[in-house]
Amino acid sequence: MNTPKIYDLIGIGIGPFNLGLAALSEPVRELDTLFLDQSDEFNWHPGLMLDEVTLQVPFMADLVTMADPTSPYSFLNYMKQSGRLYKFYIRESFFIFRKEYNAYCRWVLKQLDNCLFSKQVVLVSFENSVYKVTARDTRSGGVNIWHTRKLVLGTGTSPYIPAAIKEKSLDNVIHTSQYLNHKDHLMKQQSVTVVGSGQSAAEIFQDLLPGVKKGMQLNWFTRSERFFPLENHTKLTLELTSPEYVDYFHALPATQRKDVLARQNILFKGINSDLINQIYNSLYAMDLTDNDLKVVLMANSRLNDIHVEEDGSYLLNFSHVEQEKTFETNTNYVILATGYKYMEPEFLTGISDRIRRLEDGGYDVHRNYTIDEAGNEIFVQNAELHTHGISTPDLGMGAYRNSQIINQLAGRTVYAVEQRIAFQSFSASDLPATSAADLRITDKVGADLTL
């Protein structure tokens, strides 16, 4: 009987984070890795691949640069090999187009032999001290089995639609992730309504504005109290993605972490301020020639339900959050900008007894990004927002997380990991011993004042 090959690591899901891990692990000779994905090819958010839409992070947040600036898989090397480096230089922008980033990732993939597509993992089990990964080939229907000492889960987040709406299976109600697949049909509608906030909602609203000139009624409602800008481009706020802030956040009690995240939505779910200004300028220019602009924008609006009218249109029922009043509007098409949520893969049922859980059932993720009881076998990518904070979905921190994973697998420092990058301190225990006295002020009658 042949002894099965045992990989050092198998990654499940090939998005940007696991692709970065595949690229960074490729030159590490002592590591034998394999990455699997159920899709037929890599294609990053194809339904939102709008023209001239850029990433919200600088190009250095590519797959490898922040771990190894000399890597042959860097974005700059891609530009050089593509003959476009000087054009990029002349453009003088750190923010690359989303289409460009997707093409770059596909370029990296062509050079790797440790990534397999059309492989849907259906079960993971633990046998004889190794993990057994069973996958179905989505093209042939055949079954493959691999064995590995470690796992990394990179299945990512999925488009979220509220259950009450999803259950109705409404034909002309889509998630923003499907936008480009339906755009031609959308542009023929008499009225379109975008529901939700964030970058995707704003990009789609701006993309649909030309339809207003042709008679379309375009609406945008959001539950948020305003159409708020992304605030993570201020430098001291960006330090909240630093390793030391991750340390601080991870050490907080679980209930406290939830409260902190609820207050930090503006840091990773807002709209690029340039885009907000662009939308306003477009509306202003259109208003010059159209006294009856067929556009509605309203914040503080929570969608309660969607009803189908006799003519096939939809009646949307909203509550105005601050006024505590209900109102309704009619529309032909609805685009839900309701975001993404992490969905735990069903294939983990075979190893559920090996996974640490919080009281609410979510992963209890160790600081080193593992979720197994031993803390050294099952790593996660972009599934630790609740334990590690807002750096979790940040493309720029992907290389940092991957460096830590690779160093643990290799048992040595393959990629240097920064320990402290922030000017500010986050924990009171980080202050020098003398600082507490320095921060105490006495008023005229000798009472201590707290700063």
C-alpha positions in Angstrom: 0.0 0.0 0.0 1.4 3.4 -1.0 1.9 5.9 1.7 0.1 9.1 0.9 2.0 12.3 0.4 1.6 14.7 3.4 1.8 18.4 2.6 3.0 20.9 5.2 0.0 23.2 4.5 -3.1 23.0 2.4 -5.0 26.3 1.9 -8.7 26.2 1.1 -9.9 29.1 -1.0 -7.7 31.2 -3.3 -8.6 34.8 -2.8 -5.9 37.6 -2.5 -4.9 36.5 1.0 -4.3 32.8 0.3 -2.8 33.7 -3.1 -0.3 35.9 -1.3 0.4 33.0 1.1 1.0 30.7 -2.0 3.4 33.2 -3.5 5.3 33.9 -0.3 5.6 30.2 0.5 6.7 29.2 -3.0 10.4 30.0 -2.5 10.6 28.4 1.0 12.3 25.2 0.2 11.3 23.3 3.4 7.6 23.9 2.9 5.4 21.9 0.6 2.1 23.7 0.1 -1.1 23.3 -1.9 -4.0 25.6 -2.4 -7.5 24.7 -3.6 -10.5 26.7 -4.9 -13.9 25.6 -6.2 -14.0 28.3 -8.8 -12.7 27.6 -12.3 -10.4 30.6 -12.2 -9.3 33.6 -10.2 -11.5 36.6 -10.7 -11.7 39.1 -7.9 -15.2 40.7 -7.5 -16.0 40.5 -11.2 -19.5 42.0 -10.7 -17.8 45.2 -9.4 -15.0 45.5 -11.9 -16.1 49.0 -13.0 -13.9 51.2 -15.2 -11.5 53.5 -13.4 -12.5 52.3 -10.0 -9.4 52.0 -7.8 -8.4 50.1 -4.7 -8.7 52.0 -1.4 -5.2 51.0 -0.4 -1.8 51.9 -2.0 -0.2 49.5 -4.6 2.3 48.3 -1.9 -0.6 46.4 -0.5 -0.1 43.8 -3.2 0.3 40.1 -2.5 4.0 40.2 -1.3 5.7 43.6 -1.1 5.1 44.3 2.6 6.6 40.9 3.5 9.4 40.9 0.8 9.9 44.0 -1.4 12.4 41.9 -3.5 9.8 39.2 -4.4 9.4 38.5 -8.1 5.7 38.4 -7.5 5.4 42.1 -6.6 3.1 44.5 -8.4 6.1 46.6 -9.5 7.7 43.6 -11.1 4.4 42.8 -12.8 4.3 46.3 -14.3 7.9 46.0 -15.4 7.3 42.6 -17.0 4.2 44.0 -18.7 6.1 47.0 -20.1 3.9 49.5 -18.2 6.2 50.6 -15.4 7.0 54.0 -16.9 3.3 54.7 -17.6 2.6 53.8 -14.0 5.3 56.2 -12.9 4.0 59.0 -15.0 0.5 58.5 -13.7 1.8 59.4 -10.2 -0.9 57.6 -8.1 -0.4 55.0 -5.4 -3.9 53.7 -6.0 -4.2 51.2 -8.8 -7.3 50.3 -10.7 -9.3 47.3 -9.5 -9.1 45.8 -12.9 -5.3 46.2 -12.8 -5.1 44.5 -9.4 -7.2 41.6 -10.8 -4.9 41.2 -13.8 -1.8 41.3 -11.5 -3.2 38.5 -9.3 -3.9 36.4 -12.4 -0.3 37.1 -13.6 1.1 35.8 -10.3 -1.1 32.7 -10.5 0.3 31.7 -13.9 3.7 31.4 -12.3 2.7 29.2 -9.4 2.3 25.5 -9.5 0.8 25.1 -6.0 -2.7 26.4 -6.8 -5.5 24.2 -8.2 -8.9 25.4 -9.3 -12.2 23.6 -9.9 -11.6 21.7 -6.6 -14.6 22.0 -4.2 -13.6 20.8 -0.7 -16.5 18.8 0.7 -15.0 17.3 3.9 -12.0 17.7 6.1 -11.3 15.1 8.7 -8.4 14.3 11.1 -6.9 10.9 10.9 -3.5 9.5 12.2 -2.3 13.0 13.3 -2.9 14.6 9.9 -5.8 16.3 8.2 -7.5 14.6 5.3 -8.9 16.9 2.7 -11.6 15.5 0.3 -12.5 17.6 -2.7 -14.8 17.1 -5.7 -13.6 18.2 -9.1 -16.4 20.5 -10.4 -15.6 19.7 -14.0 -15.2 16.0 -14.0 -17.1 15.1 -10.9 -14.2 13.0 -9.7 -12.9 13.0 -6.1 -9.5 13.9 -4.9 -8.0 13.3 -1.5 -4.9 15.1 0.0 -3.2 14.9 3.4 -1.7 17.8 5.3 -0.2 18.7 8.7 -1.7 22.2 8.7 -4.7 24.0 7.2 -5.4 27.6 6.3 -9.0 28.6 5.7 -9.3 31.3 3.1 -12.8 30.9 1.9 -13.5 34.6 2.7 -16.7 36.4 3.1 -19.9 35.9 1.1 -22.5 38.5 -0.2 -25.1 39.0 2.5 -28.8 39.5 1.9 -31.2 39.6 4.8 -33.0 36.3 5.2 -36.5 37.8 4.9 -35.7 39.2 1.5 -33.6 36.3 0.3 -36.4 33.8 0.9 -38.7 35.7 -1.5 -36.5 35.0 -4.5 -37.2 38.3 -6.2 -36.0 38.4 -9.8 -35.1 42.1 -9.9 -33.5 42.3 -6.5 -29.7 41.8 -6.6 -26.7 42.2 -4.4 -24.0 44.7 -5.4 -21.6 41.8 -6.2 -23.8 41.0 -9.2 -24.1 44.5 -10.6 -22.1 44.3 -13.8 -23.9 41.0 -14.8 -27.2 42.9 -14.7 -26.1 46.4 -15.8 -27.5 46.2 -19.4 -30.9 45.2 -18.0 -30.7 47.8 -15.2 -30.1 50.7 -17.6 -33.5 49.9 -19.3 -35.5 50.3 -16.1 -37.8 53.2 -15.3 -36.6 53.3 -11.7 -33.7 51.8 -9.7 -33.1 51.9 -6.0 -29.8 51.3 -4.2 -30.2 50.3 -0.6 -27.3 50.4 1.8 -24.1 52.3 2.3 -20.4 51.9 1.7 -18.1 52.1 -1.2 -19.9 49.6 -3.5 -23.2 51.4 -3.1 -21.6 54.8 -4.0 -19.7 53.3 -7.0 -22.9 51.8 -8.4 -24.9 55.0 -7.8 -22.3 57.0 -9.6 -22.2 54.5 -12.5 -26.0 54.7 -12.9 -26.3 58.5 -12.8 -26.1 58.8 -16.7 -29.3 56.8 -16.8 -31.1 59.7 -15.0 -30.5 61.9 -18.1 -32.4 59.3 -20.1 -35.4 59.4 -17.7 -34.5 56.9 -15.0 -35.6 57.5 -11.4 -32.6 56.8 -9.3 -32.9 56.4 -5.5 -30.3 55.7 -2.8 -31.4 54.9 0.8 -29.1 54.0 3.6 -29.6 52.9 7.2 -26.6 55.0 8.3 -27.2 58.5 9.7 -25.3 60.0 6.8 -23.4 59.2 3.6 -20.2 59.1 5.6 -16.6 59.1 4.2 -14.0 56.4 4.9 -11.8 57.8 7.6 -8.8 55.5 7.4 -6.7 57.8 5.3 -5.7 60.0 8.2 -2.3 58.8 9.4 -2.9 58.3 13.1 -6.1 56.5 12.3 -4.3 54.2 9.9 -2.2 53.1 12.9 -5.2 51.1 14.0 -4.1 48.5 11.5 -0.7 48.2 13.2 0.6 45.0 14.9 0.5 46.7 18.3 -3.1 47.7 17.9 -3.9 44.1 16.9 -2.2 43.0 20.2 -4.3 45.6 22.1 -7.6 44.7 20.5 -7.1 40.9 20.8 -6.4 41.3 24.5 -9.8 43.0 25.1 -12.8 41.0 26.4 -15.0 39.7 23.7 -17.9 42.0 24.6 -15.6 45.0 24.6 -14.3 44.1 21.2 -17.9 44.0 19.8 -18.5 47.5 21.2 -15.3 48.8 19.7 -16.0 47.4 16.3 -19.5 48.9 16.3 -17.9 52.3 16.7 -15.3 51.7 14.0 -17.6 51.1 11.0 -16.5 54.4 9.6 -12.9 53.2 9.4 -13.5 50.3 7.0 -17.1 50.6 5.7 -17.3 54.2 4.6 -17.1 55.8 1.1 -14.0 57.3 -0.4 -14.3 61.0 0.1 -13.2 61.7 -3.4 -16.1 59.6 -4.7 -18.5 61.4 -2.5 -17.4 64.7 -3.9 -17.5 63.3 -7.4 -21.1 62.3 -6.9 -22.0 65.7 -5.6 -20.3 67.4 -8.6 -22.2 65.1 -11.0 -25.5 66.0 -9.3 -24.7 69.7 -9.4 -23.8 69.6 -13.1 -27.0 67.7 -13.9 -29.1 70.1 -11.9 -27.9 73.0 -14.1 -29.9 71.6 -17.0 -32.6 69.7 -15.3 -35.0 71.5 -12.9 -36.7 68.3 -11.9 -33.8 65.9 -11.2 -35.1 62.4 -10.8 -32.8 61.5 -7.9 -33.6 60.7 -4.3 -30.9 60.3 -1.6 -31.9 59.7 2.0 -30.1 58.5 5.1 -31.6 57.2 8.3 -33.7 54.8 6.2 -34.0 51.1 7.3 -35.5 48.7 4.8 -38.3 46.6 6.5 -39.7 44.7 3.6 -40.2 44.4 -0.2 -43.6 43.7 -1.7 -44.3 42.7 -5.3 -47.0 44.9 -7.0 -49.4 43.7 -9.6 -47.4 45.3 -12.4 -44.2 43.5 -11.3 -42.7 46.5 -9.6 -41.6 46.6 -6.0 -43.0 48.5 -3.0 -40.3 49.1 -0.5 -41.3 49.7 3.1 -38.8 51.8 5.2 -38.6 53.2 8.7 -37.0 56.5 9.2 -34.7 55.8 12.2 -34.6 59.2 13.8 -38.2 60.3 13.1 -39.5 56.8 13.9 -41.9 57.0 11.0 -42.6 54.5 8.2 -42.7 55.4 4.5 -42.9 53.6 1.2 -41.5 54.0 -2.3 -42.1 52.2 -5.6 -39.3 50.9 -7.8 -38.6 48.5 -10.7 -35.2 47.3 -9.6 -33.4 47.0 -6.2 -29.7 46.8 -5.6 -28.8 45.7 -2.1 -25.5 47.1 -0.8 -25.8 45.0 2.3 -22.2 44.0 2.5 -20.5 40.6 3.1 -20.4 38.2 6.0 -18.2 35.3 6.9 -20.0 32.0 6.5 -18.3 29.0 8.2 -17.7 26.3 5.6 -19.7 23.1 5.9 -16.7 21.0 5.3 -15.4 21.8 8.8 -18.1 19.6 10.4 -15.6 16.7 10.3 -13.2 18.5 12.6 -15.6 20.7 14.7 -14.3 19.1 17.9 -10.8 20.5 17.2 -11.9 24.2 16.8 -12.0 26.7 19.7 -15.3 28.6 20.1 -16.5 31.7 21.8 -19.8 31.8 23.7 -21.7 33.0 20.6 -20.2 30.1 18.6 -17.8 32.1 16.6 -14.1 31.2 16.2 -12.0 31.9 19.3 -9.0 32.9 17.2 -5.6 32.8 18.8 -3.3 35.9 18.3 -1.3 33.8 15.8 -4.4 33.4 13.6 -5.2 29.8 14.5 -8.5 28.4 15.7 -7.5 24.9 16.8 -7.2 24.0 20.4 -3.5 23.4 20.2 -3.0 26.8 18.5 -0.7 25.7 15.7 -2.7 23.7 13.1 -5.7 25.5 11.6 -5.1 29.1 10.4 -7.7 31.6 9.2 -7.6 34.4 6.7 -10.2 37.2 6.9 -12.3 35.4 9.5 -11.0 37.1 12.6 -12.5 40.6 12.5 -14.2 40.0 15.9 -10.9 39.0 17.5 -8.2 41.0 15.6 -10.0 44.1 14.6 -10.2 46.2 11.4 -6.8 45.1 10.0 -8.5 41.7 9.2 -9.9 42.6 5.7 -7.2 45.1 4.9 -5.2 44.0 1.9 -2.1 45.8 3.2 -2.0 43.6 6.3 -2.4 40.4 4.3 1.4 40.1 3.9 1.9 40.7 7.7 -0.5 37.8 8.6 1.1 35.6 5.9 4.6 36.3 7.2 3.5 35.1 10.6 1.9 32.0 9.2 5.0 31.1 7.2 7.4 31.7 10.0 5.4 29.4 12.3 5.3 26.7 9.6 9.0 26.9 8.9 10.0 27.2 12.5 12.3 30.1 11.7 12.1 33.7 10.6 11.6 33.5 6.8 10.1 37.0 6.6 10.9 39.7 9.2 7.7 40.8 11.0 7.5 44.3 12.3 6.6 44.4 16.0 6.0 48.1 16.5 5.2 50.7 13.9 2.9 53.1 15.5 3.8 56.4 17.1 0.9 56.2 19.5 0.3 53.8 22.4 -3.0 51.9 22.7 -2.7 50.3 26.2 -2.1 52.0 29.5 0.3 49.2 30.3 2.5 50.3 27.3 3.4 53.6 28.9 6.7 54.0 30.7 6.5 53.7 34.5 7.1 57.5 35.0 4.4 58.5 32.6 1.5 58.0 35.0 2.9 60.7 37.3 3.7 63.0 34.4 0.0 62.8 33.4 -1.4 63.9 36.8 -2.2 67.5 37.2 -3.3 69.2 40.5 -5.7 72.1 40.6 -5.5 75.2 42.8 -7.0 73.3 45.8 -4.9 70.2 45.4 -7.5 68.0 43.7 -6.3 65.6 41.0 -7.5 66.3 37.5 -7.7 63.4 35.0 -6.7 64.2 31.4 
